[in-house]
Every structure is written in structure tokens, then in C-alpha cells.
Amino acid sequence: MAMMAKMRSLAPWFILSVGGLFVLFMVLSDSRISDIIGKRSNDVGSVNGEKISYQEFSDMLEQYRQYQQQQTGQEIPESQMDMLRDNVWESLVSQKLIAQKIEEFGIKVTNDEIKDVLLGPNPPASVTRFFTDSLGNFNRQAYESAIFNPQNKEAMKQVEEQVRQQLLQQKLQNTVTASVMVSESDIKQKFVEQSTKISADYIFIDANTIPEAQIKVTDSEIENYYNKHKEDYKIEEQRKLKYVLFKKEASKSDTSEIKDNLTAIVNKMKSDTSSFKSYVNIYSEQPYSKDTVELTRIPQGAQDAITKAAKGSIIGPLATTEGFIVYKINDVLTSKNPIVRASHILIPLGSNKDDNSEAMKIYDRIIKGESFESAAKNFSKDPGSAAKGGDLGWFGKGAMVKEFENACFSGTIGQVQKPVKSQFGWHIIKVTGKSDKKFVVEKIV
């Protein structure tokens, strides 16, 4: 009962905040947001005591800026940046307010709820728009193929997090609105506001119809008006700047130098009796850890080298999406979760879903000597893997639809299988690797 009472006390302002325009309350210094940004202090403000760092604000501002630039294809004019900063600030504060109330009320969203949204009859429009043609037709097969493609794992994590936040906010709004009690006086007041009518006569006089010669305004009247309305004529402080923007990315020479330095370090480690940990503490940008990992948790740029590595070996530097990595293989263990690596060529289902003639033509070309990789690039309708010769990388059981999974795990390495049917279409599959290993590793990143 105490919680319900508290929710009711919060309801009037909170409904507005969740419904659209959030009520903003925060603790700020006696300056505008743009002044705070200019000073680049560590904290630019706080929401109910929860601090907002300059870095957090700056990161969100950059995300908004890039998004708008992608939408318009043009750089955002400096004249619009103040408005963008204000919008970002309001959005950031709103997120904090909602997150605080979600935590306070103990609202949770399960993975099954997220799955129901993504695979339900009405998936999020923010995702489905990428699978909708100019006529508004939604390609559900391509959408679900992208969801289950392991190469989209990182992107799907972001999509799932967006869905989670939407569901949390929806549950919060439902929780708050369900606790609101509308009194009889509230209903009466609303009725009066909507029903009251006024009858009036008026004359409209257009100022442009009066000759300027008939209007006499003295200098003293202008001065008096200005003195009474100085606040209306204040001009914000402005700065005119010139700057050079450098992209935060390594040049070819930087990359080559880093690789050479790491190679020298690896050569030294192979003849040094010092522990690998001591090198991690000196050279790595990530703290030391010794992890037991499946191959699917290794960055793609390092997977092939890891599968061939022996216990006790040091391999690298390897170029990955996380940067250059040097691994030490402390042990190679048997995993209870076997994985496979496969490539495929996807041919969508036609009007006759049992007709695999088009897929069989491509299969026959490959059997007669055409490169599987070339055929995948030319014929596969899976946008995520076609450009990579059909390669799907390593994946375990449960990552793919059942028909595809069964064919991969029962297939022979190097053998091109006849077309296999799934809900997404016909798959021509080539298993390129199998592993039942997991690795105990240390690494320098």
C-alpha cells in the first residue's frame, strides 16, 4: 500500500515525463549547458544526485550528430548545434529519470519478452525499415535471416538492448498509469474546460493598413521601452573559431609500427623466463586476465590462428576488430559444446516452396568445378555472408534454424551438400571447420 501511495503521488508529473515531454529537474551550476561544455569539467550536471559526466554527454552528442548527418547527407550547420546540444541534454536527463524509476519499482524484462517482440507479428519499425522496399512491402524472410545470422551478433545485441529499454519504459508507464485515481472533481473540471463556449464580437485591424506617417514615436519613448524590456534584447555570448579536425584512427605507418613493436615483444617473450602477466601489465591496454573461452568468443581475426595453436604457444600479433592481440595458449581442453564453421548460398523460396531447381543449378555448377566462394558472391541472397564468399564463421548449436544446424553438424568438412530447405529458403552448405575445443588464454591487447 505504501508503494501504491508513493506511485500515486508521483503520477501527475511522471505520466507527462513518460508520455512524451519529460519533466526535467537537475542540479546544475549557475551557467548554461553550453558554458559547462566549454569548460569541459568532469561532471556537467546531475539528476537526483546521479552525476552526468562530460564524456557521457559528449558521446551522446556525437551519436546524434552522426545520425542526423546520415539522414540528411550533410554536415550539421553550426547555427543548429545549440539546438542539438539542448535536445541531447534533455534526452540524456530523461533517460536518467526513467532508469531511476525503473530501478526503484523493480521492473524487469526477460529475454523471452524481447524474443516475442522481435519474432512477433509487429517487429520494431526501427529494424524492419531496413527490410522494407519502396512500396512498403516487408521482407520477413530476409529480416529473420539477418536476426539468426551469427555475423550480426554484435548488431543484434544493440537491437535487443533497444527493445529491452522500450519494454522497460512501457512497463513503467503502465505501472504508473494503473495507479492513478481520477476523482469526480477532476472529471467535472475536464468537462467544464471542454464544454465552455464564449460568444464574442471583435474587429481586426491590420497594422499594415495604417500609414506610417500617422504614427509618431519619439526617441524618448523608444528609450523608455528599451529600458523596460532589456531582457528581450540580450545577445548570447558568441565565439568565432577556426579549427582542424583529425580523425581518431591509426595511420598505416602507426599500424605498421605497433605491429612491429608487438612482434619484437613476442620474440622477446619466447626467450624470456618472465611471466606473461608481467608483459600484460606493461604493454596491454586491457587489464590482465586468464580466461577459458570457446572459439566463438575469440575475435574473428584470431580464430583461425587459435584453432591451430598448441598448448604453451604464443601467437600474434593478430589484427582483430579489438585491435592487435597477442595470445598465450595455457591449455587446450575438450568442450561439451561442439561448434562448426560453415559457408552457405541462400536461394529464397519461390511460389512453389518445394521447387529447388534454381538451387540445384548452382549446386551442379559448383560440383563441376566452379568456386563455392565465387558462386556465393554471385548468387547468394544472404547480404550478410555473400560478400564473404558465404562464410558464416564459427557457431554453436542453437544459433541457426534446426534444418540448417542439422546439416552443418552432420556434414563432412569440405563437402558441398545438396540444397537444404529451411523457412528462409534453400541453402547450399559447405562445412569448413569443426571443433570441440576450448582454450585457456592470456592476452595482450
C-alpha angles and dihedrals in degrees: 000000000000091000092049091050091051091049091051090051089053096042103089096060096028096057088057092048096051095037096061124294105054120216105244120213122162144144112253136163119253094278140081124265091254090055091051091049091051091055091048094210118176093253122036096185146318140242114216089335095312107123125228113209126215089240092055092050093044093050093051092046090054091049091052091046093051092046093053091045090053091049096049101028089226138095114260110254115243088238089067098044094087090056091047091051091051091049092049091049093050090047092049093049091047090053091052093049093050094044091052093052093044089055092044093054093042094236115174137184121206127216089244090059090053090048091051090055096047095045097032127103093271111042118186113291090221087068104031092057088075089059098044122097128219090272093056096254113149115219100213094177092058090044095053091042089057092048094054096040107110090212088069092054096115094044090049090053088060092046092049091050091052090051090047091054092047092051092047091053091046091051090047092052091047091049094051098042091047089059096052118107118201113209127215090249090055090054092047092050091050091050092051092049093051097040104041113104130185128206114208142162121217142167121223116213116191110218090216091065092065114084113239090229089069092056116081118188118174126212090246091055090051091048092049092049092049093049090053094048104037091131090064092058101046114128119213117241111264136195130201111213139181118200143162119227119212120191114241097237135109120258121228090259091050091051092047092049093050091049092049091049092050091047089054090049091050091051090050093049092053090062098033125090093208117115120265087235092065089057091048091053091052104039111019124095089208124063120258120275138159109215137182105217141176116232090252089066092056115093111259094244090062103038098090093049092047093053090057096043122110127220111280095019126131114217132185165334087236122183110231139155087266092055130258113339132192114199132198113201105215095175143351114220136182113256126214088216111068117201136197138204117218145167125211144184113218121209112182120234116265129212087285102054092195094056109104096164095117092050091047091054090056091044090053091050090054093047088052091056111279113139113259090218092052092048091050092053092048103040113017116108094201102106092194097060108019094084089053094054091264094301113157096179124223121329140165135222115298095031095095136040113279099253092051093044093051092051092050098047093044095043128100120246110260096012119123109222127215114257114295119204124226135157089274098053140269117333125203101201134199117183108214102176147007130196139175094179135112125191137222103215144176119195147191113214 
